[in-house]
């Protein structure tokens, strides 16, 4: 009887082993099929919607020269949200000193600050003049008046562009990481607000967080203020004639009936420059300017003020005529010489003179 049962026992054991093998294989295959579906489901329905960084993928897309990434075409953000940091500083209780033209000229001479050296060396003295001198409109010599105006606004423009350059470098560092710290996430939240960008829209943030050529900024400031002589510039530190519907401002004397806008007032010239850059970098009116700038970046070309100025026809009511005037100011005054200018580090000796 034992001899008869032994082969049958072995046969059953072999069948049992094969069955377990196929069952195990089926379970393993089923796991690898179901797991991705389950993970995807939990990501969509249960994960916290905080900033998750698929940065390298985003970086590869945003840096491709053969494919232009479009910025998100959302409605303009509220003025108070975009300019919240500027509006806070506008309420500063610090009274700035308004120097005379002779005092400013003496300061420039003492620190050996002249435009010829800046054109040659591309280095700018870090002189922060907070208010335009009232007497600038009395300088009869056109060249001297222009030089005075450029020397005042040039360091302010370079300083604000430099801040954007530093921010942009930090953004690229964040984009190139697989995960980010809490400090980096908070910094991004702040920048989303400043640039009117939806949360986690890194592509749009990259397009908007960029510089404006120094020559273009000087030309617009010159045009909007009559080289520093306008009422808005002298009474409101408004270098760029920026309108406001909610902030403190000056009412245009010849404003059309029914128009309730004002020209925004600023605590200092520096804040006016910052608001101007924020305006060009966020308002939907200047979307084509930002697109053109991105195209130049993708081609590794310098930001050309003559090219970008073509997209400022809506900055003023004169449209294309406004563009022609800006381009003439840039060319006739050789303002592109200042596009590569960099700010020298400030020193205690220099700060004591201001």
One Martini backbone bead per residue (centre of mass of N, CA, C, O) as a GRO file, in nm:
protein
  354
    1UNK     BB    1   0.058   0.061  -0.021
    2UNK     BB    2   0.300   0.258  -0.002
    3UNK     BB    3   0.394   0.220  -0.300
    4UNK     BB    4   0.128   0.335  -0.422
    5UNK     BB    5   0.121   0.636  -0.276
    6UNK     BB    6   0.384   0.783  -0.338
    7UNK     BB    7   0.346   0.895  -0.631
    8UNK     BB    8   0.088   1.058  -0.564
    9UNK     BB    9   0.220   1.251  -0.363
   10UNK     BB   10   0.426   1.376  -0.560
   11UNK     BB   11   0.217   1.485  -0.758
   12UNK     BB   12   0.073   1.680  -0.558
   13UNK     BB   13   0.322   1.848  -0.481
   14UNK     BB   14   0.386   1.961  -0.763
   15UNK     BB   15   0.113   2.102  -0.808
   16UNK     BB   16   0.135   2.291  -0.562
   17UNK     BB   17   0.390   2.447  -0.652
   18UNK     BB   18   0.280   2.552  -0.924
   19UNK     BB   19   0.039   2.707  -0.808
   20UNK     BB   20   0.200   2.899  -0.625
   21UNK     BB   21   0.367   3.029  -0.849
   22UNK     BB   22   0.130   3.147  -1.017
   23UNK     BB   23   0.005   3.309  -0.785
   24UNK     BB   24   0.250   3.487  -0.723
   25UNK     BB   25   0.277   3.609  -1.006
   26UNK     BB   26  -0.002   3.739  -1.013
   27UNK     BB   27   0.038   3.927  -0.768
   28UNK     BB   28   0.281   4.086  -0.875
   29UNK     BB   29   0.150   4.191  -1.134
   30UNK     BB   30  -0.091   4.328  -0.995
   31UNK     BB   31   0.072   4.529  -0.826
   32UNK     BB   32   0.216   4.681  -1.071
   33UNK     BB   33  -0.063   4.771  -1.188
   34UNK     BB   34  -0.211   4.908  -0.935
   35UNK     BB   35  -0.016   5.106  -0.792
   36UNK     BB   36  -0.017   5.353  -0.992
   37UNK     BB   37  -0.320   5.404  -0.968
   38UNK     BB   38  -0.325   5.457  -0.663
   39UNK     BB   39  -0.118   5.689  -0.650
   40UNK     BB   40  -0.267   5.880  -0.843
   41UNK     BB   41  -0.525   5.898  -0.672
   42UNK     BB   42  -0.394   6.017  -0.411
   43UNK     BB   43  -0.270   6.270  -0.538
   44UNK     BB   44  -0.550   6.396  -0.631
   45UNK     BB   45  -0.721   6.350  -0.336
   46UNK     BB   46  -0.499   6.370  -0.068
   47UNK     BB   47  -0.293   6.568  -0.134
   48UNK     BB   48  -0.124   6.834  -0.072
   49UNK     BB   49  -0.122   7.158  -0.254
   50UNK     BB   50   0.169   7.199  -0.253
   51UNK     BB   51   0.480   7.264  -0.337
   52UNK     BB   52   0.597   7.082  -0.617
   53UNK     BB   53   0.914   6.973  -0.757
   54UNK     BB   54   0.944   6.952  -1.115
   55UNK     BB   55   1.204   7.117  -1.201
   56UNK     BB   56   1.367   6.986  -1.433
   57UNK     BB   57   1.134   6.979  -1.627
   58UNK     BB   58   1.078   7.284  -1.627
   59UNK     BB   59   1.360   7.379  -1.705
   60UNK     BB   60   1.372   7.242  -1.981
   61UNK     BB   61   1.128   7.397  -2.099
   62UNK     BB   62   1.213   7.703  -2.031
   63UNK     BB   63   1.507   7.670  -2.192
   64UNK     BB   64   1.396   7.627  -2.463
   65UNK     BB   65   1.453   7.767  -2.780
   66UNK     BB   66   1.224   7.606  -2.963
   67UNK     BB   67   1.024   7.680  -2.711
   68UNK     BB   68   0.774   7.893  -2.622
   69UNK     BB   69   0.669   8.002  -2.321
   70UNK     BB   70   0.366   8.080  -2.201
   71UNK     BB   71   0.191   8.293  -2.032
   72UNK     BB   72  -0.046   8.349  -1.819
   73UNK     BB   73  -0.386   8.461  -1.911
   74UNK     BB   74  -0.468   8.664  -1.682
   75UNK     BB   75  -0.589   8.878  -1.492
   76UNK     BB   76  -0.530   9.150  -1.340
   77UNK     BB   77  -0.403   9.238  -1.064
   78UNK     BB   78  -0.414   9.390  -0.785
   79UNK     BB   79  -0.252   9.671  -0.699
   80UNK     BB   80  -0.210   9.606  -0.390
   81UNK     BB   81  -0.068   9.332  -0.441
   82UNK     BB   82   0.169   9.417  -0.632
   83UNK     BB   83   0.242   9.694  -0.431
   84UNK     BB   84   0.266   9.639  -0.121
   85UNK     BB   85   0.568   9.713  -0.061
   86UNK     BB   86   0.550  10.004  -0.175
   87UNK     BB   87   0.310  10.109  -0.004
   88UNK     BB   88   0.452  10.072   0.267
   89UNK     BB   89   0.695  10.269   0.201
   90UNK     BB   90   0.514  10.522   0.144
   91UNK     BB   91   0.463  10.539   0.477
   92UNK     BB   92   0.708  10.670   0.549
   93UNK     BB   93   0.859  10.883   0.812
   94UNK     BB   94   1.093  10.954   0.641
   95UNK     BB   95   1.278  11.240   0.573
   96UNK     BB   96   1.381  11.366   0.288
   97UNK     BB   97   1.636  11.520   0.121
   98UNK     BB   98   1.648  11.826  -0.068
   99UNK     BB   99   1.861  11.897  -0.298
  100UNK     BB  100   2.055  12.082  -0.475
  101UNK     BB  101   2.223  12.110  -0.764
  102UNK     BB  102   2.492  12.203  -0.635
  103UNK     BB  103   2.512  11.973  -0.425
  104UNK     BB  104   2.507  11.738  -0.627
  105UNK     BB  105   2.746  11.827  -0.799
  106UNK     BB  106   2.952  11.814  -0.565
  107UNK     BB  107   2.917  11.516  -0.504
  108UNK     BB  108   2.998  11.405  -0.783
  109UNK     BB  109   3.282  11.532  -0.774
  110UNK     BB  110   3.389  11.402  -0.509
  111UNK     BB  111   3.332  11.092  -0.636
  112UNK     BB  112   3.379  11.082  -0.943
  113UNK     BB  113   3.094  11.128  -1.112
  114UNK     BB  114   3.074  11.020  -1.452
  115UNK     BB  115   2.961  10.929  -1.771
  116UNK     BB  116   3.224  10.857  -1.913
  117UNK     BB  117   3.315  10.635  -1.716
  118UNK     BB  118   3.065  10.458  -1.743
  119UNK     BB  119   3.096  10.399  -2.047
  120UNK     BB  120   3.382  10.262  -2.011
  121UNK     BB  121   3.338  10.069  -1.733
  122UNK     BB  122   3.035  10.002  -1.628
  123UNK     BB  123   3.040  10.188  -1.363
  124UNK     BB  124   2.843  10.270  -1.068
  125UNK     BB  125   2.759  10.485  -0.843
  126UNK     BB  126   2.597  10.445  -0.516
  127UNK     BB  127   2.372  10.688  -0.560
  128UNK     BB  128   2.102  10.808  -0.340
  129UNK     BB  129   1.854  10.999  -0.473
  130UNK     BB  130   1.534  11.075  -0.354
  131UNK     BB  131   1.524  11.373  -0.485
  132UNK     BB  132   1.453  11.617  -0.685
  133UNK     BB  133   1.560  11.911  -0.788
  134UNK     BB  134   1.402  12.208  -0.838
  135UNK     BB  135   1.643  12.343  -1.023
  136UNK     BB  136   1.645  12.169  -1.286
  137UNK     BB  137   1.455  12.368  -1.455
  138UNK     BB  138   1.698  12.603  -1.454
  139UNK     BB  139   1.866  12.452  -1.654
  140UNK     BB  140   1.959  12.573  -1.963
  141UNK     BB  141   2.148  12.349  -2.021
  142UNK     BB  142   2.066  12.064  -2.173
  143UNK     BB  143   2.306  11.876  -2.114
  144UNK     BB  144   2.322  11.925  -1.807
  145UNK     BB  145   2.035  11.833  -1.742
  146UNK     BB  146   2.062  11.546  -1.852
  147UNK     BB  147   2.305  11.457  -1.681
  148UNK     BB  148   2.173  11.496  -1.409
  149UNK     BB  149   1.940  11.300  -1.450
  150UNK     BB  150   2.100  11.044  -1.517
  151UNK     BB  151   2.275  11.038  -1.254
  152UNK     BB  152   2.026  10.993  -1.068
  153UNK     BB  153   1.870  10.735  -1.211
  154UNK     BB  154   2.079  10.514  -1.276
  155UNK     BB  155   2.131  10.377  -0.994
  156UNK     BB  156   1.830  10.299  -0.948
  157UNK     BB  157   1.796  10.108  -1.191
  158UNK     BB  158   2.033   9.916  -1.137
  159UNK     BB  159   1.941   9.826  -0.856
  160UNK     BB  160   1.666   9.696  -0.940
  161UNK     BB  161   1.782   9.500  -1.150
  162UNK     BB  162   1.965   9.350  -0.950
  163UNK     BB  163   1.738   9.229  -0.780
  164UNK     BB  164   1.618   9.064  -1.011
  165UNK     BB  165   1.870   8.900  -1.076
  166UNK     BB  166   1.886   8.758  -0.802
  167UNK     BB  167   1.604   8.632  -0.810
  168UNK     BB  168   1.644   8.472  -1.074
  169UNK     BB  169   1.872   8.295  -0.968
  170UNK     BB  170   1.705   8.167  -0.741
  171UNK     BB  171   1.488   8.042  -0.920
  172UNK     BB  172   1.682   7.850  -1.075
  173UNK     BB  173   1.769   7.693  -0.827
  174UNK     BB  174   1.487   7.586  -0.757
  175UNK     BB  175   1.426   7.449  -1.034
  176UNK     BB  176   1.697   7.250  -0.990
  177UNK     BB  177   1.525   7.108  -0.773
  178UNK     BB  178   1.352   6.844  -0.604
  179UNK     BB  179   1.358   7.023  -0.338
  180UNK     BB  180   1.226   7.243  -0.077
  181UNK     BB  181   1.230   7.476   0.144
  182UNK     BB  182   1.049   7.678   0.344
  183UNK     BB  183   1.190   7.937   0.258
  184UNK     BB  184   1.148   7.897  -0.050
  185UNK     BB  185   0.837   7.884  -0.038
  186UNK     BB  186   0.796   8.169   0.082
  187UNK     BB  187   0.937   8.321  -0.144
  188UNK     BB  188   0.744   8.230  -0.369
  189UNK     BB  189   0.487   8.351  -0.251
  190UNK     BB  190   0.585   8.643  -0.274
  191UNK     BB  191   0.636   8.640  -0.589
  192UNK     BB  192   0.356   8.573  -0.683
  193UNK     BB  193   0.237   8.837  -0.577
  194UNK     BB  194   0.424   9.053  -0.717
  195UNK     BB  195   0.361   8.904  -1.021
  196UNK     BB  196   0.072   8.789  -1.059
  197UNK     BB  197   0.085   8.471  -0.979
  198UNK     BB  198   0.010   8.165  -0.977
  199UNK     BB  199   0.034   7.903  -0.801
  200UNK     BB  200   0.306   7.720  -0.943
  201UNK     BB  201   0.373   7.927  -1.188
  202UNK     BB  202   0.688   7.917  -1.305
  203UNK     BB  203   0.684   8.010  -1.599
  204UNK     BB  204   0.562   8.294  -1.554
  205UNK     BB  205   0.768   8.390  -1.345
  206UNK     BB  206   1.013   8.379  -1.536
  207UNK     BB  207   0.907   8.588  -1.743
  208UNK     BB  208   0.859   8.831  -1.532
  209UNK     BB  209   1.142   8.782  -1.391
  210UNK     BB  210   1.286   9.068  -1.524
  211UNK     BB  211   1.452   9.289  -1.704
  212UNK     BB  212   1.515   9.631  -1.792
  213UNK     BB  213   1.653   9.831  -1.988
  214UNK     BB  214   1.817  10.111  -1.904
  215UNK     BB  215   1.761  10.281  -2.161
  216UNK     BB  216   1.452  10.259  -2.146
  217UNK     BB  217   1.408  10.382  -1.864
  218UNK     BB  218   1.537  10.655  -1.919
  219UNK     BB  219   1.360  10.737  -2.160
  220UNK     BB  220   1.088  10.730  -2.005
  221UNK     BB  221   1.163  10.930  -1.786
  222UNK     BB  222   1.227  11.165  -1.975
  223UNK     BB  223   0.951  11.180  -2.117
  224UNK     BB  224   0.756  11.196  -1.857
  225UNK     BB  225   0.943  11.457  -1.721
  226UNK     BB  226   1.130  11.638  -1.886
  227UNK     BB  227   1.399  11.582  -1.744
  228UNK     BB  228   1.272  11.649  -1.437
  229UNK     BB  229   1.029  11.901  -1.468
  230UNK     BB  230   0.779  11.789  -1.362
  231UNK     BB  231   0.528  11.784  -1.133
  232UNK     BB  232   0.529  11.476  -1.074
  233UNK     BB  233   0.835  11.461  -1.007
  234UNK     BB  234   0.859  11.697  -0.783
  235UNK     BB  235   0.589  11.611  -0.603
  236UNK     BB  236   0.583  11.263  -0.662
  237UNK     BB  237   0.826  11.094  -0.782
  238UNK     BB  238   0.725  11.059  -1.091
  239UNK     BB  239   0.895  10.909  -1.360
  240UNK     BB  240   0.634  10.733  -1.527
  241UNK     BB  241   0.325  10.809  -1.503
  242UNK     BB  242   0.171  10.633  -1.301
  243UNK     BB  243  -0.124  10.496  -1.246
  244UNK     BB  244  -0.414  10.542  -1.016
  245UNK     BB  245  -0.709  10.418  -0.810
  246UNK     BB  246  -0.591  10.381  -0.488
  247UNK     BB  247  -0.366  10.558  -0.455
  248UNK     BB  248  -0.159  10.805  -0.411
  249UNK     BB  249  -0.209  11.125  -0.592
  250UNK     BB  250  -0.207  11.315  -0.895
  251UNK     BB  251  -0.398  11.537  -1.062
  252UNK     BB  252  -0.461  11.605  -1.367
  253UNK     BB  253  -0.532  11.907  -1.513
  254UNK     BB  254  -0.632  11.770  -1.815
  255UNK     BB  255  -0.854  11.588  -1.739
  256UNK     BB  256  -1.100  11.406  -1.823
  257UNK     BB  257  -1.417  11.372  -1.789
  258UNK     BB  258  -1.459  11.088  -1.564
  259UNK     BB  259  -1.162  11.068  -1.483
  260UNK     BB  260  -1.016  10.909  -1.174
  261UNK     BB  261  -0.728  10.924  -1.216
  262UNK     BB  262  -0.384  10.906  -1.105
  263UNK     BB  263  -0.069  11.001  -1.019
  264UNK     BB  264   0.160  10.837  -0.861
  265UNK     BB  265   0.296  10.851  -0.547
  266UNK     BB  266   0.624  10.886  -0.391
  267UNK     BB  267   0.867  10.879  -0.148
  268UNK     BB  268   1.061  10.791  -0.389
  269UNK     BB  269   1.244  10.726  -0.667
  270UNK     BB  270   1.293  10.426  -0.615
  271UNK     BB  271   0.989  10.339  -0.606
  272UNK     BB  272   0.924  10.425  -0.894
  273UNK     BB  273   1.108  10.219  -1.033
  274UNK     BB  274   0.984   9.963  -0.910
  275UNK     BB  275   0.694  10.009  -1.022
  276UNK     BB  276   0.770  10.009  -1.320
  277UNK     BB  277   0.882   9.721  -1.339
  278UNK     BB  278   0.624   9.585  -1.235
  279UNK     BB  279   0.440   9.682  -1.460
  280UNK     BB  280   0.592   9.552  -1.710
  281UNK     BB  281   0.590   9.253  -1.557
  282UNK     BB  282   0.242   9.231  -1.531
  283UNK     BB  283   0.090   9.369  -1.742
  284UNK     BB  284  -0.103   9.284  -2.016
  285UNK     BB  285  -0.011   9.516  -2.210
  286UNK     BB  286   0.310   9.385  -2.184
  287UNK     BB  287   0.327   9.091  -2.302
  288UNK     BB  288   0.495   9.133  -2.569
  289UNK     BB  289   0.749   9.229  -2.432
  290UNK     BB  290   0.801   8.966  -2.272
  291UNK     BB  291   0.812   8.782  -2.518
  292UNK     BB  292   1.053   8.922  -2.657
  293UNK     BB  293   1.249   8.882  -2.421
  294UNK     BB  294   1.241   8.571  -2.422
  295UNK     BB  295   1.351   8.536  -2.709
  296UNK     BB  296   1.625   8.665  -2.648
  297UNK     BB  297   1.708   8.465  -2.429
  298UNK     BB  298   1.687   8.201  -2.606
  299UNK     BB  299   1.920   8.340  -2.807
  300UNK     BB  300   2.143   8.485  -2.634
  301UNK     BB  301   2.050   8.784  -2.618
  302UNK     BB  302   2.037   9.096  -2.568
  303UNK     BB  303   1.859   9.349  -2.433
  304UNK     BB  304   1.669   9.544  -2.656
  305UNK     BB  305   1.529   9.856  -2.653
  306UNK     BB  306   1.435   9.885  -2.954
  307UNK     BB  307   1.265   9.627  -2.954
  308UNK     BB  308   1.088   9.662  -2.690
  309UNK     BB  309   0.959   9.946  -2.761
  310UNK     BB  310   0.746   9.834  -2.975
  311UNK     BB  311   0.553   9.744  -2.705
  312UNK     BB  312   0.466  10.073  -2.611
  313UNK     BB  313   0.199  10.194  -2.749
  314UNK     BB  314   0.013  10.176  -2.465
  315UNK     BB  315   0.150  10.380  -2.265
  316UNK     BB  316   0.038  10.592  -2.470
  317UNK     BB  317  -0.182  10.780  -2.666
  318UNK     BB  318   0.034  10.808  -2.916
  319UNK     BB  319   0.171  10.539  -2.957
  320UNK     BB  320   0.389  10.521  -3.212
  321UNK     BB  321   0.504  10.798  -3.140
  322UNK     BB  322   0.623  10.711  -2.870
  323UNK     BB  323   0.830  10.516  -2.986
  324UNK     BB  324   0.989  10.720  -3.154
  325UNK     BB  325   1.078  10.895  -2.917
  326UNK     BB  326   1.232  10.683  -2.757
  327UNK     BB  327   1.438  10.608  -2.982
  328UNK     BB  328   1.560  10.892  -3.003
  329UNK     BB  329   1.662  10.914  -2.713
  330UNK     BB  330   1.850  10.671  -2.721
  331UNK     BB  331   2.026  10.756  -2.971
  332UNK     BB  332   2.100  11.064  -2.911
  333UNK     BB  333   2.212  10.965  -2.599
  334UNK     BB  334   2.352  10.687  -2.579
  335UNK     BB  335   2.200  10.475  -2.371
  336UNK     BB  336   2.325  10.186  -2.438
  337UNK     BB  337   2.588  10.230  -2.267
  338UNK     BB  338   2.414  10.139  -1.986
  339UNK     BB  339   2.322   9.829  -2.005
  340UNK     BB  340   2.607   9.711  -1.856
  341UNK     BB  341   2.574   9.831  -1.593
  342UNK     BB  342   2.729   9.845  -1.263
  343UNK     BB  343   2.726   9.835  -0.921
  344UNK     BB  344   2.893   9.961  -0.680
  345UNK     BB  345   2.998   9.932  -0.384
  346UNK     BB  346   2.931  10.046  -0.090
  347UNK     BB  347   3.037  10.304   0.138
  348UNK     BB  348   3.083  10.484   0.421
  349UNK     BB  349   3.188  10.738   0.285
  350UNK     BB  350   2.953  10.773   0.086
  351UNK     BB  351   2.715  10.769   0.292
  352UNK     BB  352   2.815  11.033   0.446
  353UNK     BB  353   2.756  11.228   0.191
  354UNK     BB  354   2.425  11.175   0.169
   0.00000   0.00000   0.00000
